[in-house]
Amino acid sequence: MATGVDVSAASSYAVLLLHLLAISTIASVVEERSIYLILMEGEPVAFHGDVLSSQQGRRFDPKSEAYEVHANKLVDSHDQVLESTLDKGSYNKLYSFKHVLNGFAVHTTPSQAKKLQLAQGVKLVERDRRAKLMTTYTPEFLGLPQTVWTQEGGDRNAGDGIVMGFVDTGINPFHPSFAYDVLNPLTSNLSHFSGACETGPLFPPFSCNGKIVSARFFIAGAQAATSLNATIDIPSPADAVGHGSHVASIAAGNAGVPVTVNGFYYGRASGMAPLARVAVYKAVYPTVGTLADVVAAIDQAVADGVDILTLSIGPEEPPQDTVTFLSIFDIAMLFARRAGVFVVQAAGNSGPGPSTVLSYSPWVVGAAASRTDRRYIASLLLGNGLNVSGVGLSAPTFGNGSLLYRLVLAKDAINLSGAFPRTPEYVEECQHPEAFDPSVVRGSIVICSFSAGFYNETSTLTAIFDTARVLGFMGFVLVANPSYGDFIGQPIPFSVSGALIPKVADAKIVSQYYEQQTLRDARGVVRQFNARAAIQDGRVASFGVQAPIVSRFSSRGPGFIDINRNPSDVLKPDILAPGNEIWAAWSPLSALDPILTGYNFALLSGSSMAAPHVAGIAALIKQEYPSWNPSMIASAMSTTATKFDNNGGIIMAEGFNIGSLYSSNNFDFGAGFVNPTHAMDPGLVLSSEFEDYISFLCSMPFIDRIAIRAATRVWCGQSVGHPANLNIPSVTISALRRSLTVRRSFKNVATKPETYVSLAIPPNGTTITLRPPWFTIAPEGTQDLDIEINVIKSTNEFSFGEIILTGSLNHIVRMPVTIRPVSIV
């Protein structure tokens, strides 16, 4: 009897155990994998003692035996941690970071990632936040051909010897912007650089041609994140998107490349540093981008020896569990900076709201985007003589825009007997040819309306083009709808005659004229179309309008330290550069923009376009001053930037309301609009090194010092007292109580002694005292400036001022000051 009870209990226990195992198995099956980035204890190869001691003319040699031995040791340690910590079959290692970071990327479940957090040697575990894109005439607008290029020996020498790295969507190797010029052979010494040319679909071996000196692709993260599309997610450095080609050609594209689209000549395109070499690191794909691929690309680019690194990409959001400065992405850029690489990052395209920047750290230059003084204006000429302005790179209607054609509202031309839904997509938005009466629309200019489909981004201009071609429209106009308000119209190439009328007020002018000229019966059905119109040529640029203007989309400061957007003591964005309506190279595949399919050039806007302008100018400065470190280059651009536009007034910024402008400030443009000519001769520069950035981090009371050690592998030995003491070309204090004195140290990079007089324009609620009020500084000499800031009124709001040092040899050094006074006691 007792035995029977024991057997029954054992049986019940076995059933319970099997049930729990089944639950555990189901849980492990349904637990979705994610990508995690891991930092390990120990130095990466670039900063390892044995490797540094073997250097010859560069910081480290990736081909040396010491380098390879330590690299293999790191990879083995990564594998050992994974094998000893995680369940077999529960993970897939994607990358080992070993050059400037010591760590790896792994695809595993959240429960397995928690095990890694406790593993010996693991310092930081961070979930991948995904990466996104921050998406001719500008050399002239910036004054490069007449000044800086002449100083560098002309456009055939500007940027010579500098290697620019681009972490992006790849490159179109067949584009003339990246062709090797046999008439101007590249002879500069690139012994500091050692890349590789990885081949694959659409990227044959001859793609690396001397202009393109290296090309790699990183796809493991994308493959782990989702199922890729074999047609567009090409496993090679080839650019299926166009974005990477666009960015690279803005910074380093060949000079004088003709821009022809739809048979029309728009001028010639040139990069900022047209003789710089291009190194490609493809890490973002049409289907997905991951930080794992981006960090792996950064790690490799620095090992290869790039001088400048351009990141017109970035995380989709701030880090969730750490301060912005200590995310693995920002730490990767910190160690790139430690290795001597100038890093520029797009500030983001989430403006004009505050605290929308995606560039946070003082060791990276965050570029905001502006308009230039060039505009493309399309227009609709009405039969009453009125000309309604719009946008669209469109040829005029037949007769060069002087012959008038019947004007027809889409709603009045529908096929009344057609079997299609009477939704805005069919009735108003011109998306489907079957919705129209061909006899009415053929040879007419059709008025399409911006309605629900365009608002929800389900309707497209491409569909209007197709409808117009199928039915033989003479042209079309897409007009604003009062129900949805003004919309943003970009001047993109139209394959048929057309114009966008994005303002409701202008659309009403068209509507009023149309209704006055149109005869209807009692039911409202049109009996006679009497309205006439012509579409003018929208491809001819006009110049000289107010500029620069901060673009509406450009992300704004203040910079912040965490997911709650608590402000930091670092000014972001850093600087303003052209980023609106920029012509540059493109990929005919155009996987994300069907309207640009087949084109070799595109006119795009975004902080993605601003970043390569800054990078190219940095390359010119690096060429002129090869011994300068990245912070000196950044300082030269910052202290010589201007806050005034071409009319002499304060730079304006576009606001929330389309067409609205307001006087911009430091959170819109950073130090101001970049001035390459003055940046080449800044007089004074400020310099910060890796140790200074660590001291900056250690001065922050809200950052755990253990976290700093985990991210940087450096113990906090000293701090700068207050974060605002970091020696950068701006002063930002997010919460000033009573009084604070900060210091800046300047170096004279001019060839002669110079005397400077100091002037402070204090932000509201403060006073500023400068000591010394004037000084004389010798060539290569240094001078400290103490800046005492006192609160005289607690406003609890950011306000803006500046410090200006005026030199006796006409150098002017300007530093923006941004302060939030919170207490007078």
C-alpha positions in Angstrom: 0.0 0.0 0.0 2.8 2.3 1.0 4.6 1.3 -2.2 1.5 2.2 -4.3 1.4 5.7 -2.7 5.1 6.3 -3.4 4.7 5.3 -7.1 1.7 7.5 -7.5 3.6 10.5 -6.0 6.6 9.8 -8.2 4.3 9.6 -11.2 2.7 12.9 -10.3 6.1 14.5 -9.8 7.2 13.3 -13.2 4.1 14.7 -14.9 4.6 18.0 -13.1 8.3 18.1 -14.2 7.4 17.3 -17.8 4.8 20.1 -17.6 7.3 22.6 -16.3 9.8 21.6 -18.9 7.2 22.0 -21.6 6.4 25.5 -20.4 10.1 26.3 -20.3 10.5 25.0 -23.8 7.6 27.0 -25.1 8.8 30.1 -23.4 12.3 29.7 -24.9 10.7 29.2 -28.3 8.5 32.3 -28.2 11.2 34.5 -26.7 12.3 36.6 -29.6 15.9 37.2 -30.3 17.4 40.6 -30.5 20.8 42.0 -31.3 23.0 43.0 -28.3 26.3 45.0 -28.2 28.8 43.9 -25.6 31.9 45.7 -24.3 34.6 43.7 -22.6 37.3 44.4 -20.1 40.8 44.9 -21.7 42.3 47.2 -24.3 41.4 46.8 -28.0 44.3 46.4 -30.4 44.7 50.0 -31.3 45.5 51.0 -27.8 47.3 47.9 -26.6 50.8 48.5 -25.3 52.6 46.0 -27.5 50.9 47.3 -30.6 51.6 51.0 -29.8 55.2 50.3 -29.2 55.6 48.8 -32.7 54.1 51.8 -34.5 56.1 53.4 -37.3 54.7 56.7 -38.5 51.1 55.9 -37.4 49.3 55.2 -34.2 49.1 51.5 -34.9 49.9 49.1 -37.7 47.1 46.6 -38.4 49.5 44.4 -40.4 52.0 44.0 -37.6 52.5 40.7 -35.9 51.8 42.2 -32.5 48.5 43.6 -33.9 47.4 40.2 -35.3 48.4 38.3 -32.1 46.4 40.6 -29.8 43.4 40.7 -32.3 43.2 36.9 -32.3 43.5 36.9 -28.5 40.5 39.2 -28.2 38.4 37.2 -30.6 39.2 34.0 -28.7 38.2 35.7 -25.4 34.8 36.7 -27.0 34.1 33.2 -28.1 35.1 31.8 -24.7 32.7 34.1 -22.9 29.8 33.1 -25.2 30.5 29.4 -25.0 30.9 29.4 -21.2 27.9 31.7 -20.5 25.2 31.0 -22.9 23.2 27.9 -23.8 24.4 26.1 -26.8 22.3 27.0 -29.9 20.8 30.1 -28.2 23.0 32.7 -29.9 24.8 33.7 -33.0 27.9 35.9 -32.7 27.7 38.6 -35.4 31.0 40.5 -35.0 34.0 40.8 -32.8 35.0 44.4 -32.2 38.7 44.4 -31.7 40.3 47.5 -33.3 39.2 50.5 -31.3 36.6 48.6 -29.2 36.9 45.4 -27.3 33.6 43.6 -27.6 31.2 41.8 -29.8 27.7 41.8 -31.2 25.5 38.8 -30.6 22.0 37.8 -31.7 20.3 36.1 -28.7 17.3 36.2 -26.4 16.8 38.7 -23.5 17.2 36.0 -20.9 20.5 34.9 -22.4 21.6 38.6 -22.6 21.0 38.9 -18.8 23.4 36.0 -18.3 26.0 37.9 -20.2 25.6 40.9 -17.9 26.9 38.7 -15.1 29.7 37.1 -17.0 33.3 37.7 -16.0 35.0 40.3 -18.1 31.8 41.7 -19.5 31.5 45.5 -18.7 28.5 46.6 -20.7 25.5 45.0 -22.5 23.3 47.2 -24.7 20.4 46.3 -26.9 20.7 47.4 -30.5 18.6 50.5 -31.2 18.6 50.2 -35.0 20.1 52.8 -37.3 18.4 55.2 -39.7 19.4 57.5 -42.5 19.5 61.3 -41.7 18.5 62.2 -45.3 26.5 71.2 -56.8 26.1 74.7 -56.1 27.3 74.7 -52.5 31.1 75.0 -53.2 30.3 78.4 -54.8 27.9 79.4 -52.0 30.6 78.5 -49.4 33.3 80.4 -51.4 35.5 77.4 -52.0 36.6 77.8 -55.6 37.8 81.4 -55.2 39.5 81.0 -51.8 40.2 77.6 -50.1 40.7 75.6 -53.3 43.0 78.3 -54.7 45.0 78.1 -51.5 45.2 74.3 -51.8 46.3 74.5 -55.4 42.9 74.5 -57.2 40.1 71.9 -57.4 42.6 69.4 -58.8 44.5 69.3 -55.5 41.9 70.1 -52.8 41.8 67.3 -50.4 44.8 65.4 -51.8 46.2 62.8 -49.5 43.2 62.7 -47.2 41.1 59.5 -46.9 37.4 60.0 -46.1 35.4 57.2 -44.6 31.7 56.9 -45.2 29.5 54.6 -43.0 26.3 54.6 -45.0 24.4 52.6 -47.7 27.4 51.9 -49.9 28.4 53.6 -53.1 27.7 53.6 -56.9 31.1 52.7 -58.2 30.1 53.5 -61.8 29.3 57.2 -61.1 31.5 59.9 -62.7 31.8 61.6 -59.3 34.0 58.6 -58.2 35.8 58.0 -61.5 39.6 58.0 -61.6 40.9 60.9 -63.6 43.8 59.6 -65.8 44.6 63.2 -66.7 45.1 64.1 -63.1 46.7 61.0 -61.5 46.6 60.7 -57.8 50.2 60.5 -56.5 49.8 61.4 -52.8 51.2 59.1 -50.1 48.6 57.0 -48.5 50.9 54.9 -46.4 48.8 55.6 -43.4 45.9 53.9 -44.9 45.3 50.1 -45.5 41.9 49.2 -46.7 40.4 46.4 -48.8 38.1 46.1 -51.8 35.4 43.5 -51.1 33.5 42.6 -54.2 30.1 41.1 -54.9 26.9 41.8 -56.9 27.1 45.1 -58.7 30.5 45.7 -57.3 33.2 44.2 -59.5 36.9 44.1 -58.6 37.7 47.3 -60.7 35.3 49.3 -58.5 38.2 50.3 -56.3 39.9 52.5 -58.8 42.3 54.9 -57.0 39.5 57.4 -56.2 37.6 54.7 -54.3 40.5 53.2 -52.3 38.6 50.8 -50.1 35.1 49.3 -49.9 33.7 46.9 -47.3 30.2 45.9 -46.3 28.7 44.8 -42.9 25.5 42.8 -43.1 25.5 40.3 -40.2 23.3 42.5 -38.1 20.8 43.2 -40.8 20.6 39.5 -41.6 19.9 38.7 -37.9 17.4 41.5 -37.5 14.9 40.4 -40.2 14.5 38.6 -43.5 16.2 40.6 -46.2 15.1 41.2 -49.8 17.7 39.7 -52.1 16.8 42.1 -54.8 17.7 45.2 -53.0 19.6 44.2 -49.8 22.7 43.5 -51.9 25.6 41.7 -50.1 28.3 44.0 -51.4 29.4 47.6 -51.1 27.1 48.5 -54.0 24.6 51.3 -53.1 21.0 50.2 -53.8 19.5 53.3 -52.0 21.5 56.2 -53.3 22.0 57.9 -49.9 25.6 56.7 -49.5 26.6 57.9 -53.0 24.9 61.2 -52.4 26.8 61.8 -49.1 30.2 60.7 -50.4 30.0 62.9 -53.5 29.0 66.0 -51.4 32.2 65.5 -49.4 34.7 64.1 -51.9 33.1 63.9 -55.3 35.2 64.8 -58.3 35.1 68.4 -59.4 33.0 69.7 -62.3 30.8 66.6 -63.0 27.9 67.6 -65.3 24.4 67.1 -63.7 21.9 66.0 -66.2 18.4 64.7 -65.3 15.6 63.9 -67.8 17.8 65.5 -70.5 18.1 68.9 -68.7 21.5 70.3 -67.6 21.5 71.6 -64.1 25.1 72.6 -63.9 28.2 70.9 -62.5 28.6 69.1 -59.2 31.8 69.1 -57.1 32.6 67.7 -53.7 34.0 69.9 -50.9 37.4 68.2 -51.1 37.3 66.8 -54.7 40.7 65.1 -54.6 40.2 63.3 -51.3 40.0 59.5 -51.5 36.9 57.6 -50.7 36.7 54.6 -48.3 33.2 52.9 -48.2 31.7 51.1 -45.2 28.3 49.9 -46.1 26.3 49.3 -42.9 22.7 50.3 -43.7 20.4 48.4 -46.0 17.0 49.2 -47.7 15.2 46.8 -45.4 16.9 47.5 -42.1 19.9 49.2 -40.5 21.4 48.0 -37.2 23.9 49.6 -34.8 25.8 46.3 -34.8 26.7 46.8 -38.4 27.4 50.5 -37.9 29.7 49.9 -34.9 31.5 47.1 -36.8 32.0 49.5 -39.7 33.4 52.3 -37.4 35.7 49.8 -35.8 37.1 48.7 -39.2 37.3 52.2 -40.7 39.5 53.4 -37.9 41.7 50.4 -38.2 42.0 51.0 -41.9 43.3 54.5 -41.2 40.7 56.9 -42.4 41.3 60.6 -41.6 37.7 61.7 -41.6 34.6 59.7 -40.7 31.2 60.8 -41.9 28.1 59.4 -40.2 24.9 60.6 -42.0 23.2 57.9 -40.0 22.4 57.4 -36.4 20.3 55.6 -33.8 16.5 55.7 -34.2 16.2 56.9 -30.5 18.3 57.8 -27.5 19.7 54.9 -25.3 17.1 53.6 -22.8 19.3 52.4 -19.9 22.3 54.7 -20.0 23.3 58.3 -20.5 23.6 59.4 -24.1 27.4 59.9 -23.8 28.0 56.3 -22.8 26.0 54.4 -25.4 28.2 52.0 -27.3 27.7 54.0 -30.5 29.0 57.2 -28.8 31.8 55.3 -27.2 32.8 53.9 -30.6 33.0 57.5 -31.8 35.0 58.5 -28.7 37.6 55.8 -29.5 37.7 56.8 -33.1 38.5 60.3 -31.9 41.2 58.8 -29.6 42.8 57.2 -32.7 43.0 60.7 -34.3 39.9 60.5 -36.6 37.7 63.5 -37.1 34.1 62.3 -36.8 31.1 64.3 -38.1 27.5 63.2 -37.5 24.2 64.4 -38.9 22.3 66.1 -36.1 19.0 64.6 -37.2 15.8 65.4 -39.1 13.3 65.7 -36.3 13.1 69.5 -36.1 11.9 72.1 -35.4 10.9 70.9 -31.9 13.4 71.3 -29.0 15.7 68.5 -27.8 15.4 66.5 -31.0 19.1 66.2 -31.8 20.6 62.7 -32.2 24.2 63.9 -31.8 25.1 64.2 -28.2 28.8 64.0 -27.4 31.5 66.7 -27.4 34.0 64.5 -29.3 31.7 64.5 -32.4 30.7 67.4 -34.6 26.9 67.4 -35.0 25.9 69.1 -38.2 22.6 71.0 -38.6 21.1 71.7 -42.0 20.3 75.0 -43.8 18.9 76.4 -47.0 21.2 78.1 -49.5 20.3 81.1 -51.6 19.3 78.9 -54.5 15.6 78.1 -55.2 13.8 76.1 -57.8 10.4 77.7 -58.4 7.7 76.1 -60.6 4.5 77.9 -61.4 1.1 77.7 -62.9 0.1 80.5 -65.3 -3.7 81.0 -65.2 -5.7 82.3 -68.1 -6.4 85.5 -66.2 -2.7 86.3 -66.1 -2.0 85.3 -62.5 1.1 83.3 -61.9 0.8 80.9 -58.9 4.1 79.7 -57.5 4.9 76.1 -56.7 7.7 73.6 -56.8 8.8 70.8 -59.1 11.7 70.1 -61.4 9.4 70.0 -64.4 9.7 70.9 -68.0 7.0 73.4 -69.1 3.9 72.3 -71.0 4.2 72.3 -74.8 4.8 75.8 -76.1 7.4 76.6 -73.4 4.7 77.5 -70.9 3.2 80.2 -73.1 0.3 78.2 -74.7 -2.7 77.8 -72.5 -4.5 74.4 -72.1 -7.8 73.3 -70.7 -7.7 73.2 -66.9 -9.8 70.4 -65.3 -10.4 69.5 -61.7 -10.0 65.8 -61.1 -13.4 65.5 -59.4 -15.0 66.9 -62.5 -13.4 64.4 -64.8 -14.2 61.1 -63.2 -15.7 58.3 -65.2 -19.3 58.3 -63.9 -20.0 54.7 -65.0 -16.6 53.3 -63.7 -16.6 50.5 -61.2 -14.2 51.9 -58.7 -14.5 53.1 -55.1 -15.4 56.8 -54.7 -12.5 57.4 -52.3 -10.1 60.4 -52.4 -7.4 58.1 -53.8 -9.5 57.6 -57.0 -11.5 60.8 -57.1 -9.1 63.6 -56.0 -5.6 62.3 -56.0 -5.1 61.1 -59.6 -3.7 57.7 -58.5 -5.7 55.5 -60.9 -6.2 56.0 -64.7 -9.5 54.0 -64.7 -11.1 56.6 -62.5 -11.1 59.2 -65.3 -13.0 60.0 -68.5 -10.2 59.9 -71.1 -11.9 62.3 -73.4 -12.0 65.0 -70.7 -8.4 64.7 -69.3 -6.5 64.0 -72.6 -4.5 67.2 -73.5 -5.6 68.9 -70.3 -3.9 70.2 -67.2 -5.5 68.2 -64.4 -5.9 69.6 -60.8 -5.2 66.8 -58.3 -5.7 67.4 -54.6 -3.6 66.6 -51.6 -6.0 64.5 -49.6 -6.1 61.5 -47.2 -3.8 59.3 -49.3 -1.0 61.8 -49.3 -1.5 62.7 -45.7 -1.3 59.0 -44.8 1.6 58.5 -47.2 -0.2 55.8 -49.2 -0.6 57.9 -52.3 2.5 58.9 -54.4 3.6 61.4 -57.1 4.8 58.4 -59.1 1.2 57.2 -59.4 0.2 60.7 -60.7 3.0 60.5 -63.3 1.7 57.1 -64.4 -1.9 58.3 -64.7 -0.8 61.3 -66.6 1.2 59.3 -69.1 -1.5 56.6 -69.6 -4.3 59.2 -70.2 -2.2 61.8 -72.0 -2.5 64.7 -69.6 -0.8 67.8 -70.9 0.3 68.3 -67.3 -0.9 68.2 -63.6 -0.9 70.3 -60.5 -1.1 68.9 -57.0 -2.8 71.5 -54.9 -3.1 71.9 -51.1 -6.4 70.9 -49.5 -7.9 73.2 -46.8 -8.9 70.1 -44.8 -5.2 69.2 -44.4 -3.5 72.5 -44.6 -0.2 73.5 -46.3 2.1 70.6 -47.2 5.8 70.5 -47.8 6.7 70.3 -51.5 10.3 69.3 -52.5 11.6 70.1 -56.0 12.1 66.6 -57.2 12.4 65.7 -60.9 9.0 65.2 -62.7 8.9 62.9 -65.7 5.8 64.8 -66.9 4.9 68.5 -66.8 3.6 69.4 -63.4 3.8 71.6 -60.3 3.1 71.2 -56.6 1.1 74.1 -55.1 1.7 73.4 -51.4 0.1 76.5 -49.8 -3.7 76.6 -49.2 -3.8 80.3 -50.0 -2.3 79.7 -53.4 -4.6 76.7 -54.0 -7.6 78.9 -53.3 -6.4 81.3 -56.1 -6.4 78.4 -58.5 -9.8 77.1 -57.3 -11.5 80.5 -57.5 -10.3 81.1 -61.0 -11.4 77.6 -62.0 -14.9 77.9 -60.6 -15.4 81.4 -62.2 -14.6 79.9 -65.6 -16.4 76.6 -65.3 -20.1 76.2 -66.3 -22.1 73.7 -64.3 -25.7 72.5 -64.5 -28.2 72.5 -61.6 -26.7 69.2 -60.3 -23.2 70.6 -60.3 -22.0 68.6 -63.3 -19.6 70.5 -65.6 -21.1 71.4 -68.9 -18.2 73.5 -70.2 -14.5 73.8 -69.1 -13.4 77.4 -69.9 -10.5 77.7 -67.5 -7.1 77.7 -69.1 -3.5 77.4 -67.8 0.1 76.6 -68.6 2.9 75.1 -66.5 6.1 77.1 -66.5 9.6 75.7 -66.5 10.5 74.7 -62.9 14.0 73.5 -63.7 15.7 76.9 -63.8 17.2 78.0 -60.5 17.0 81.5 -59.1 19.6 82.9 -56.7 20.1 85.7 -54.2 17.3 85.1 -51.7 17.9 85.3 -48.0 20.3 82.6 -46.8 21.3 80.6 -44.9 18.1 79.7 -43.2 17.9 76.8 -40.7 15.8 74.1 -42.4 12.5 73.2 -40.7 13.4 69.5 -40.5 16.9 70.1 -38.9 16.9 68.8 -35.3 17.3 71.3 -32.6 19.0 71.5 -29.2 19.5 71.5 -26.3 21.5 68.4 -26.2 20.5 66.0 -23.5 21.9 63.3 -21.3 19.2 60.6 -21.1 15.9 59.3 -22.4 14.1 61.9 -20.3 15.9 64.6 -22.3 17.5 66.3 -19.3 19.7 68.9 -20.8 23.5 68.5 -20.9 26.3 71.0 -20.6 27.3 70.5 -24.2 26.1 72.7 -27.1 24.3 70.7 -29.8 24.1 70.9 -32.7 27.7 72.1 -33.2 27.5 73.9 -36.5 25.3 74.7 -39.5 26.0 73.7 -43.1 24.1 73.5 -46.4 21.6 70.6 -46.2 18.6 71.7 -48.2 18.1 70.9 -51.9 21.6 69.6 -52.6 22.4 68.0 -56.0 24.7 65.0 -55.7 25.4 61.5 -57.0 22.7 58.9 -56.8 22.1 55.2 -57.5 19.7 54.3 -60.4 18.3 51.4 -58.3 16.9 54.0 -55.8 15.4 51.2 -53.7 13.6 53.5 -51.2 12.6 56.3 -53.6 10.8 54.9 -56.7 10.4 58.4 -58.1 14.1 58.7 -58.5 14.6 55.3 -60.1 16.9 55.4 -63.1 18.5 58.7 -62.1 22.3 59.3 -61.6 21.7 62.5 -59.6 19.2 63.6 -57.0 18.3 66.8 -55.3 17.9 65.9 -51.6 17.5 67.6 -48.2 18.5 66.5 -44.8 21.1 66.8 -42.1 22.6 63.8 -44.0 23.6 66.4 -46.6 25.0 68.9 -44.0 27.3 66.4 -42.4 29.4 65.7 -45.6 29.8 69.4 -46.2 31.4 69.7 -42.7 33.5 66.6 -43.4 34.8 67.8 -46.7 35.8 71.2 -45.2 37.5 69.3 -42.3 39.5 67.4 -45.0 40.7 70.7 -46.5 41.8 71.9 -43.1 43.5 68.5 -42.4 45.3 68.8 -45.7 46.6 72.3 -44.8 47.4 71.4 -41.2 48.3 67.7 -41.0 49.5 67.9 -37.4 46.2 69.3 -36.1 44.1 66.9 -34.0 40.3 66.6 -34.6 39.3 69.0 -31.9 41.5 71.7 -33.3 39.9 71.2 -36.7 36.5 71.4 -35.1 37.5 74.5 -33.2 38.7 76.3 -36.3 35.3 75.8 -38.0 33.3 76.7 -34.8 35.1 79.9 -33.8 35.0 81.3 -37.3 31.4 80.4 -38.1 28.9 83.2 -38.6 25.5 83.9 -37.1 24.6 86.4 -39.8 22.9 85.7 -43.2 23.7 87.3 -46.6 21.6 90.3 -45.7 23.5 91.1 -42.6 20.8 90.0 -40.2 20.7 87.1 -37.7 20.2 83.8 -39.4 16.5 82.9 -39.5 15.1 79.4 -38.8 12.0 77.8 -40.2 9.3 77.1 -37.6 6.5 74.6 -37.2 4.1 76.5 -39.5 5.2 76.0 -43.1 6.7 79.2 -44.3 7.1 80.7 -40.8 10.5 82.1 -39.8 12.0 83.2 -36.4 15.4 84.5 -35.3 17.5 81.5 -34.7 19.8 80.8 -31.7 22.5 78.5 -30.5 20.1 75.5 -30.3 19.2 75.9 -34.0 22.7 76.5 -35.5 25.3 75.7 -32.9 28.2 78.1 -33.4 26.7 79.4 -36.6 27.1 78.8 -40.4 30.4 77.3 -41.4 32.9 79.6 -43.1 35.6 77.6 -44.9 37.7 80.6 -45.8 38.0 81.8 -42.2 38.3 78.3 -40.8 41.6 77.9 -42.8 43.0 80.8 -40.8 41.3 80.8 -37.4 44.1 82.6 -35.4 43.4 80.7 -32.2 42.1 77.2 -31.6 41.0 75.1 -28.6 42.1 71.5 -28.1 40.8 68.6 -26.2 42.3 65.1 -26.0 40.9 61.7 -25.0 41.9 62.2 -21.3 40.0 65.5 -21.3 36.8 63.8 -22.4 37.2 61.2 -19.6 37.6 64.0 -17.1 34.5 65.7 -18.6 32.5 62.5 -18.0 33.9 62.1 -14.5 32.8 65.7 -13.6 29.1 64.8 -14.1 27.5 64.0 -10.7 24.7 62.1 -12.3 27.0 59.5 -14.0 28.1 56.6 -12.0 31.9 56.3 -12.2 31.6 52.5 -12.4 29.6 53.1 -15.6 32.3 55.3 -17.0 34.9 52.7 -16.2 32.7 50.0 -17.9 32.3 52.0 -21.1 35.7 53.6 -21.4 38.0 51.1 -19.5 39.4 54.2 -17.7 39.1 54.9 -14.0 38.2 58.5 -13.0 41.4 59.9 -11.9 40.4 63.5 -12.1 37.5 65.7 -13.2 37.3 69.1 -14.7 35.3 70.3 -11.8 32.2 71.2 -13.8 31.3 69.7 -17.2 31.4 73.3 -18.7 35.2 73.3 -18.1 35.8 71.0 -21.0 38.0 72.9 -23.4 35.6 73.2 -26.3 34.7 76.3 -28.4 31.5 77.0 -26.6 30.2 77.5 -23.0 27.0 75.7 -22.1 25.6 75.5 -18.5 22.3 73.8 -18.2 21.6 74.9 -14.6 23.7 77.8 -13.2 23.3 78.5 -9.5 24.7 81.8 -8.3 28.2 81.8 -9.9 30.6 79.7 -11.8 34.1 80.3 -13.3 35.1 78.2 -16.2 38.3 78.2 -18.2 39.2 78.0 -21.8 42.8 77.5 -23.1 43.7 78.9 -26.6 46.6 78.1 -28.9 48.0 80.6 -31.5 48.2 78.7 -34.8 49.0 81.9 -36.8 52.6 82.7 -37.8 52.9 86.0 -35.9 52.3 87.3 -32.4 48.9 88.8 -31.9 47.1 90.9 -29.3 43.5 90.0 -28.5 40.9 92.1 -26.7 38.1 90.1 -25.0 34.4 91.0 -25.1 31.5 89.2 -23.5 27.8 89.5 -24.4 26.1 87.8 -21.5 22.9 85.8 -21.7 19.8 87.2 -20.0 19.9 87.1 -16.3 23.7 86.8 -16.1 26.9 88.9 -16.1 30.3 87.7 -17.5 33.7 88.9 -16.5 36.7 87.8 -18.6 40.2 87.5 -17.2 42.5 88.7 -18.6 40.6 91.4 -20.6 43.3 91.4 -23.2 46.5 89.4 -23.9 49.3 89.0 -26.4 50.1 85.5 -27.6 53.1 84.3 -29.5 53.0 81.7 -32.4 52.4 78.2 -30.9 51.9 79.9 -27.6 48.9 79.2 -25.3 46.7 81.5 -23.2 44.1 80.7 -20.5 40.9 82.7 -20.3 38.9 82.6 -17.1 35.2 83.2 -17.6 33.3 84.2 -14.5 29.5 84.0 -14.9 27.2 85.3 -12.2 23.4 85.0 -12.0 21.6 88.3 -11.4 18.1 87.1 -12.3 16.7 83.6 -12.1 14.9 83.0 -15.4 14.9 79.2 -15.4 15.1 79.4 -19.2 18.0 79.1 -21.6 19.3 82.3 -23.1 22.1 83.1 -25.4 25.2 85.2 -25.5 28.8 85.0 -26.8 32.4 85.7 -26.1 34.4 87.5 -28.8 38.2 87.8 -29.0 39.3 90.4 -31.5 42.9 90.2 -32.7 45.2 92.9 -33.8 45.8 91.0 -37.1 42.1 90.8 -37.9 41.4 87.4 -36.5 38.1 87.1 -34.8 37.4 84.2 -32.4 33.8 83.8 -31.4 32.4 81.3 -28.8 28.6 80.9 -28.2 27.5 81.0 -24.6 24.3 79.2 -23.6 23.1 79.4 -20.0 20.0 78.6 -17.9 20.1 80.7 -14.7 18.2 78.8 -12.0 19.2 80.5 -8.7 20.9 83.7 -7.5 21.8 82.1 -4.1 
